[in-house]
Amino acid sequence: MENLNCHTLYHEATKIKTDVLAEMGHAILAERSKSRLSLEKIASLSGGLIQMHQLERIEMGQIEPNLHLLIALALLFHKKVKICFE
């Protein structure tokens, strides 16, 4: 990849971030559906760590979940978080 200035790199990363958040939200919704867990059940099982409206917005790609929340979701789904660069 060519050298990018700070502004260009930030702009490119921001465009990609929108797609990544949408993909991540879709994957979380799919896993929640597959596990047959409602938003209410996730909130209850998490002891309030994950709030229903927060998870719903994450699933719609509207907000960025922090790593702690992603790991908590993985634990509730009996999965592990995997990060890869393709």
C-alpha positions as CSV (number, residue, x, y, z in Angstrom):
1,M,0.0,0.0,0.0
2,E,1.2,3.5,-0.8
3,N,2.0,5.9,2.0
4,L,-1.1,7.9,3.0
5,N,-1.2,11.1,4.8
6,C,-3.1,11.3,8.1
7,H,-6.2,12.9,6.6
8,T,-6.4,10.4,3.8
9,L,-5.9,7.4,6.1
10,Y,-8.5,8.7,8.5
11,H,-11.0,9.2,5.6
12,E,-10.4,5.7,4.2
13,A,-10.7,4.1,7.6
14,T,-13.9,5.9,8.3
15,K,-15.5,4.6,5.1
16,I,-14.5,1.0,5.9
17,K,-15.6,1.3,9.5
18,T,-19.2,1.8,8.4
19,D,-19.1,-1.4,6.5
20,V,-17.4,-3.3,9.3
21,L,-20.0,-2.1,11.9
22,A,-22.8,-3.2,9.6
23,E,-21.2,-6.6,9.0
24,M,-20.5,-7.1,12.7
25,G,-24.0,-6.1,13.7
26,H,-25.5,-8.6,11.2
27,A,-23.2,-11.3,12.6
28,I,-24.3,-10.6,16.2
29,L,-28.0,-10.6,15.2
30,A,-27.6,-13.8,13.3
31,E,-25.9,-15.5,16.2
32,R,-28.5,-14.2,18.7
33,S,-31.3,-15.5,16.4
34,K,-29.5,-18.8,16.0
35,S,-29.2,-19.1,19.8
36,R,-32.9,-18.1,20.2
37,L,-32.0,-15.3,22.6
38,S,-34.2,-12.2,22.7
39,L,-32.8,-8.8,23.4
40,E,-34.5,-9.0,26.8
41,K,-32.8,-12.4,27.6
42,I,-29.4,-11.1,26.6
43,A,-29.9,-8.1,29.0
44,S,-31.0,-10.4,31.7
45,L,-28.2,-13.0,31.2
46,S,-25.6,-10.2,31.2
47,G,-26.8,-8.9,34.5
48,G,-27.3,-5.5,32.9
49,L,-23.9,-5.3,31.4
50,I,-25.5,-5.3,28.0
51,Q,-28.6,-3.2,27.6
52,M,-31.4,-4.1,25.2
53,H,-31.4,-0.7,23.3
54,Q,-27.6,-0.8,23.1
55,L,-27.5,-4.3,21.6
56,E,-30.3,-3.4,19.2
57,R,-28.3,-0.4,17.9
58,I,-25.1,-2.5,17.6
59,E,-27.0,-5.1,15.5
60,M,-28.2,-2.2,13.3
61,G,-24.6,-1.0,12.8
62,Q,-25.4,2.3,14.4
63,I,-23.0,2.2,17.3
64,E,-19.5,0.7,17.9
65,P,-19.3,-1.9,20.6
66,N,-16.3,-2.0,22.8
67,L,-14.1,-5.1,23.0
68,H,-15.4,-5.9,26.5
69,L,-19.0,-6.1,25.3
70,L,-18.0,-8.2,22.3
71,I,-16.3,-10.7,24.6
72,A,-19.3,-10.7,26.9
73,L,-21.6,-11.5,23.9
74,A,-19.2,-14.3,22.8
75,L,-19.4,-15.8,26.3
76,L,-23.2,-15.7,26.3
77,F,-23.2,-17.3,22.8
78,H,-20.6,-19.9,23.9
79,K,-18.3,-18.7,21.2
80,K,-14.9,-17.0,21.1
81,V,-14.0,-13.7,19.5
82,K,-11.8,-14.1,16.4
83,I,-10.1,-11.2,14.7
84,C,-8.5,-11.6,11.3
85,F,-7.1,-9.5,8.5
86,E,-7.8,-10.6,5.0
